[in-house]
Amino acid sequence: MSSWSTDETVYPKGWKYKEVEESGRKGWKNKEGEELGESHHRIMAPGGMSFASVRSALEHAIRNKYPESDIAMLRAAMINNHWKTNESLPPNWFFKTRGSQNAISIVDHEGKVYQSREEAISKISDKSFVTHIRNLNI
């Protein structure tokens, strides 16, 4: 792991990150078919609490009512950490495929992660989002 860094163009003031490389993650391959690692950022909030990912930092910030500007920056950082948005999803929702195009993770507007469309549909509290999730075709 690298040392902690700051970048106020990517993360809120007082937040730190470090690049983490996970080598040989099963299912991640380059175009030659070789297994690849995936780098992502480990995050540290002001005060020293650390998170394994931007997604978990985002969920913590939302749950603990951090300033909306901090939450907005963490949401933007999700894109830099392999998450995507889609017009089929509600605002502030993200997804990424895992291994194959059939495996998907979805993050809702509160930062909660679901490991499939079916799990998201069954567990979300606001059922108005169900149609959005069902329409997500990747």
Secondary structure, DSSP 8 states (H G I E B T S, - for coil): ----B--TTTS-TT-EEEEEEETT-TT-B-TTS-B--EEEEEEE-TTS-EESSHHHHHHHHHHTT--HHHHHHHHHHHHHTT-B--TTS-TT-EEEE-SSTT-EEEE-TTS-EESSHHHHHHH-S-GGGHHHHHT---
